[in-house]
Amino acid sequence: MPNFEDDYKFDTLAVRAGQVRTAEGEHCEPVFTTSSYVFSSAAQAAARFSDEEPGNIYSRFTNPTVRTFEQRLAAMEGADSCVATASGMSAILSTCLGLLGSGDHIVSSRSIFGSTTMLFTNFLEKLGIKTSFVNLTDIDDWAAAIRPETRFLFLETPSNPLTEMADIAQLAELAHQNDALLVVDNCFCTPALQRPIGLGADIVIHSATKFLDGQGRCVGGAVVGPKDIVGEKVFGFLRTAGPAMSPFNAWVFLKGLETLSLRMKAHSENALALAKWLEQQAMVKRVFYPGLKSHGQHELACRQQSGFGGLLSFELKGGKEAGWKLIDATRLISITANLGDTKSTITHPASTTHNRLTLQQREQAGIADGLIRIAVGLEDIEDLKNDLCRGLVR
């Protein structure tokens, strides 16, 4: 097969990279539904287990379908290596436990997924790994939180659900000045809209469950980065601990990657149109979407991304009561906390995705009781507006 990283552009990589056809000559990538593999001899088995010879051993950590997904996503992110995992959260856990030890320190944005906050504070802390939380957009806050034992700077950009943004290149420089790694969760933009490694990030995290799949079918995650970090250390954790992606899920994600660029452009177009419309509604206090000129970091979004994504949020006058009324009035948009689907979804973050945070943590993260998040799908934009109109009345 050709060297895709060197010779082909993004949309071609999304369709072709990583595929190695078998002797059957199949056009579509096959699903290898096998738990183990047969060796030609005892000597070959020994060579495989001792890493003297590359090849398949056991599908917890070597499977051809999963490997194709890993190689394709790595090529699309412009990275050397990718490790696929069972979920986005297991991708974060594998990164932390593969690279950190007791006494190490993380500086993290406050504006991250609620479960990630709980992982850092409730579980990593038990292992002696401490986390300091900072304002995503304040570089001075990041710098002040760094300690000699800091190993990671961790963030989502744009953030969920307020779509705040960090300057990745600026944070990468800060991390490297302090011998730390910059870890960026890129699941909201995907490499179709943003490539953090090209901006200086060391590791990229994905919840493949979201836009990489694109149709809400499977759960999975991925860690992307250099071979000596991701391909060896993170992979070493996965090989032993076993948070592995299933071959069928990997195959589904491969099909999602083929249409990723087209979908992300369509999501972005719909989201921008809906955000502009929401700004004109009397019950809406504020809309959070980086494609709007009213967004405080619109210029950074234009510089750092090739599109603005499908995620937006807005705060309603009337708090939680108004928010729940709007959600319950919808008939088309799905009431679910997942995102990245062709079907638009709506949720109330304070009582769902961020409900395990304390009131103080929610306030620090800007999660108001009247905040609504919509992951804008691929339906007709007029139908989405009409659906929201049912609840946008006093």
C-alpha positions in Angstrom: 0.0 0.0 0.0 1.2 3.6 -0.6 2.7 5.8 2.2 -0.5 7.8 2.9 1.1 10.2 5.3 3.5 11.5 2.7 1.5 11.3 -0.5 -2.2 12.1 0.1 -4.4 14.8 1.5 -6.8 14.7 4.4 -10.0 13.5 2.6 -8.1 10.8 0.9 -6.5 9.7 4.2 -10.0 9.5 5.7 -11.1 7.0 3.1 -7.9 5.0 2.4 -5.3 5.2 5.1 -4.4 2.1 7.1 -6.1 -0.5 4.9 -4.1 -3.6 4.0 -6.0 -6.0 1.9 -6.0 -9.7 2.6 -5.4 -12.4 0.0 -9.2 -12.3 -0.6 -8.9 -9.0 -2.3 -11.7 -7.3 -0.5 -12.6 -3.7 -1.3 -14.1 -2.8 2.1 -12.1 -3.3 5.2 -13.0 -6.6 6.9 -14.0 -7.1 10.5 -11.6 -9.6 12.2 -13.9 -11.2 14.8 -11.3 -13.4 16.5 -10.0 -13.4 20.0 -6.7 -15.1 19.2 -4.3 -16.0 16.3 -2.5 -19.1 15.2 1.3 -19.3 15.0 3.2 -21.3 12.5 5.4 -22.7 15.2 6.3 -22.6 18.9 9.3 -20.5 17.9 7.1 -17.9 16.2 4.8 -17.8 19.2 7.7 -17.1 21.5 9.1 -14.4 19.2 5.7 -12.7 19.1 5.3 -12.7 22.9 8.8 -11.4 23.4 8.3 -8.6 20.9 11.1 -10.0 18.7 8.7 -10.4 15.8 5.7 -8.0 15.0 2.4 -9.6 14.5 -1.0 -10.5 16.0 -1.1 -12.2 19.4 -4.4 -11.6 21.1 -7.2 -9.2 20.2 -7.1 -7.3 23.4 -4.1 -5.5 22.0 -3.5 -6.7 18.4 -6.4 -6.8 16.0 -6.2 -6.0 12.2 -9.5 -4.0 12.1 -8.6 -2.0 15.2 -5.1 -1.4 13.8 -6.6 0.0 10.5 -8.7 2.5 12.5 -5.6 3.5 14.6 -3.4 4.0 11.6 -6.1 6.0 9.7 -6.8 8.3 12.6 -3.1 8.8 13.3 -2.6 9.8 9.7 -5.5 12.2 9.8 -4.2 13.9 13.0 -0.7 14.1 11.5 0.7 11.8 14.2 3.0 8.7 14.4 0.9 6.5 16.5 -2.7 5.9 17.8 -4.0 3.6 20.5 -7.8 2.8 20.3 -9.7 2.2 23.5 -13.1 1.1 24.7 -14.4 4.7 25.3 -13.3 8.3 25.4 -12.9 8.1 29.2 -10.8 5.0 28.9 -8.6 6.9 26.5 -8.0 9.6 29.1 -7.4 7.0 31.9 -5.0 5.0 29.7 -3.0 8.2 29.0 -2.8 9.1 32.6 -2.0 5.7 34.0 0.4 4.9 31.1 2.4 8.1 31.6 1.9 9.3 35.2 2.9 8.0 38.6 2.4 8.9 42.3 3.5 12.4 43.0 2.9 13.7 39.5 0.7 16.7 38.9 -1.8 17.7 36.2 -2.9 21.3 35.3 -6.3 21.0 33.8 -8.9 23.4 32.5 -12.0 23.7 34.6 -14.0 23.6 31.4 -13.8 19.9 30.8 -16.3 17.0 30.7 -17.8 16.4 34.2 -16.6 12.7 34.2 -13.1 13.8 33.4 -13.2 16.1 36.4 -14.4 13.3 38.6 -11.7 11.0 37.2 -9.0 13.5 38.1 -10.3 14.4 41.6 -11.9 11.2 42.8 -9.7 8.5 41.4 -6.3 9.7 40.2 -5.9 11.5 43.5 -6.2 8.1 45.3 -3.1 7.1 43.4 -1.2 10.2 44.5 -1.7 12.1 41.2 -2.8 15.7 42.0 -4.7 18.1 39.7 -5.0 21.9 39.7 -7.9 23.4 37.8 -7.5 26.7 36.0 -9.4 29.1 33.7 -9.1 27.7 30.2 -8.7 31.1 28.5 -6.2 32.7 31.0 -2.6 31.8 30.2 -1.4 33.5 33.4 -3.6 31.2 35.4 -2.1 28.2 33.6 1.5 29.4 34.2 0.8 30.1 37.9 -0.5 26.6 38.5 2.5 24.8 37.1 4.8 23.0 39.6 8.1 21.2 39.3 6.2 17.9 39.3 3.7 19.0 36.6 3.6 16.4 33.8 0.5 17.3 31.8 -1.4 20.4 30.7 -4.9 19.0 29.9 -7.8 20.7 28.1 -10.7 20.5 25.7 -10.9 23.2 23.1 -13.6 24.3 22.2 -15.0 23.4 25.7 -18.2 21.7 26.4 -20.7 23.2 26.7 -19.6 26.9 26.6 -17.4 26.6 23.5 -14.6 28.5 25.2 -11.2 28.2 23.4 -7.6 28.0 24.3 -4.7 29.1 22.2 -3.1 25.7 21.6 0.2 27.0 20.3 0.6 29.3 23.3 -0.2 26.5 25.8 2.2 24.1 23.9 5.0 26.6 24.3 4.2 27.0 28.0 4.1 23.2 28.6 7.4 22.6 26.8 9.1 25.3 28.7 8.2 23.4 31.8 9.1 19.9 30.6 5.4 19.0 30.5 3.2 17.5 27.8 0.2 19.3 26.3 -2.8 16.9 26.0 -5.8 18.2 24.0 -9.2 16.6 23.8 -10.2 17.2 20.2 -13.5 15.3 20.0 -15.7 18.3 19.3 -13.7 19.6 16.3 -12.1 16.3 15.1 -9.1 16.5 12.8 -11.4 17.7 10.0 -11.6 21.1 11.7 -8.6 21.2 14.0 -5.3 19.5 14.2 -3.7 20.2 17.6 -0.4 18.3 16.9 0.3 20.7 14.1 -0.1 23.5 16.6 2.4 22.0 19.0 0.3 19.7 21.2 1.9 16.4 22.2 -1.1 14.1 22.6 -4.7 14.2 21.2 -7.6 12.5 22.9 -10.8 11.4 21.2 -14.2 10.1 22.2 -14.8 8.2 18.9 -18.3 7.8 20.2 -19.0 11.4 19.1 -18.3 12.9 15.7 -15.8 10.3 14.5 -18.6 7.8 14.4 -21.2 10.4 13.5 -24.3 8.3 13.8 -24.5 7.4 17.5 -23.8 3.7 16.9 -20.8 2.7 19.0 -18.7 3.7 22.0 -14.9 4.0 21.7 -11.9 6.3 22.2 -8.5 7.0 21.0 -5.1 8.4 22.0 -3.0 9.9 19.3 0.6 11.1 19.5 4.3 10.1 19.2 5.3 6.5 19.0 7.6 6.6 22.0 4.9 8.0 24.2 1.6 6.7 22.8 2.8 3.7 20.8 4.9 2.4 23.6 3.8 3.7 27.0 0.1 4.2 26.5 -0.1 1.0 24.5 1.8 -0.8 27.3 -1.0 0.1 29.7 -3.7 -1.0 27.3 -1.9 -4.3 26.6 -1.9 -5.1 30.3 -5.0 -3.5 31.7 -7.2 -4.2 28.7 -9.6 -1.2 27.9 -9.6 -2.4 24.3 -11.8 -1.3 21.4 -13.9 -4.1 19.9 -13.1 -5.0 16.2 -16.7 -4.3 15.2 -16.7 -0.9 16.8 -13.4 -0.1 15.0 -15.0 -1.0 11.7 -18.0 1.3 12.4 -15.6 4.1 13.2 -13.7 3.5 10.0 -16.9 4.0 8.1 -17.5 7.2 10.1 -14.0 8.5 9.2 -14.8 8.2 5.5 -17.5 10.9 5.7 -16.0 12.9 8.5 -15.0 16.0 6.5 -18.3 16.3 4.7 -20.3 15.9 7.9 -18.2 18.4 10.0 -18.7 21.0 7.3 -22.5 20.4 7.3 -22.7 20.4 11.1 -20.8 23.7 11.2 -23.1 25.3 8.6 -26.2 24.2 10.5 -24.8 25.2 13.9 -23.8 28.7 12.7 -27.3 29.3 11.2 -29.0 28.2 14.3 -26.7 30.2 16.6 -27.4 33.4 14.6 -31.1 32.7 14.8 -31.0 32.1 18.6 -29.3 35.4 19.1 -32.5 37.1 17.8 -34.8 35.3 20.2 -36.3 37.3 23.1 -36.0 34.5 25.7 -32.3 33.9 25.0 -29.8 35.9 27.2 -26.7 34.8 25.4 -25.5 32.3 22.7 -22.1 30.5 23.0 -20.7 29.5 19.6 -17.3 30.4 18.2 -18.6 31.1 14.8 -20.4 34.2 16.1 -18.7 37.5 16.0 -20.1 38.1 19.5 -18.0 35.1 20.8 -15.1 36.5 22.7 -12.6 34.3 20.9 -14.0 34.4 17.4 -10.7 35.5 15.9 -8.8 32.7 17.6 -11.4 30.2 16.3 -10.9 31.5 12.7 -7.1 31.2 13.1 -7.0 27.8 14.9 -9.8 25.9 13.2 -11.1 25.4 9.6 -14.7 25.4 10.8 -16.6 26.1 14.0 -18.2 22.7 14.8 -21.6 21.4 15.6 -21.8 22.2 19.3 -23.5 25.3 20.7 -25.1 26.4 23.9 -27.3 29.2 25.0 -28.6 30.6 28.3 -32.3 31.3 28.7 -34.0 33.9 30.8 -35.9 32.0 33.6 -33.2 29.5 34.7 -33.8 25.8 35.1 -37.6 26.1 34.8 -37.4 27.8 31.4 -34.7 25.3 30.3 -36.7 22.2 31.1 -39.8 23.7 29.5 -37.9 24.3 26.3 -36.5 20.8 26.3 -39.8 19.1 27.0 -41.5 21.2 24.2 -39.3 19.8 21.5 -40.7 17.1 19.2 -37.9 16.6 16.7 -34.6 17.2 18.6 -33.6 14.2 20.7 -33.4 14.7 24.5 -30.1 12.9 25.1 -26.7 13.9 26.5 -24.8 12.3 23.7 -23.5 14.4 20.8 -21.9 14.2 17.4 -24.8 12.5 15.8 -26.6 13.2 12.5 -29.6 13.7 14.7 -29.6 16.9 16.7 -29.6 16.4 20.5 -30.5 18.7 23.4 -29.7 18.6 27.1 -29.6 20.6 30.3 -25.9 20.4 31.4 -26.4 21.4 35.0 -28.7 18.5 35.7 -27.1 15.9 33.3 -23.5 16.0 32.1 -22.3 18.2 34.9 -24.7 17.2 37.7 -22.0 15.4 39.7 -20.1 18.6 40.1 -20.7 20.7 43.2 -22.6 24.0 42.8 -19.3 25.9 43.3 -17.6 23.8 40.5 -20.5 24.4 38.2 -20.4 28.1 38.9 -16.7 28.2 38.3 -17.2 26.4 35.0 -20.0 28.8 33.9 -22.7 26.1 33.9 -25.8 28.2 34.7 -29.2 26.7 35.5 -30.6 28.2 32.4 -27.9 26.8 30.1 -29.0 24.6 27.2 -26.7 22.7 25.0 -27.5 21.6 21.5 -25.4 19.3 19.3 -26.6 20.4 15.9 -27.2 17.5 13.5 -27.9 17.4 9.8 -31.7 18.0 9.7 -33.1 20.9 7.7 -32.3 24.1 9.6 -35.9 25.4 9.3 -37.2 22.3 11.0 -34.8 22.7 13.9 -35.8 26.4 14.3 -39.5 25.4 14.3 -38.9 22.7 16.9 -37.3 25.2 19.3 -40.0 27.8 18.7 -42.4 25.5 20.6 -40.5 26.3 23.9 -39.2 29.8 23.2 -42.4 31.5 24.3 -43.2 33.1 27.6 
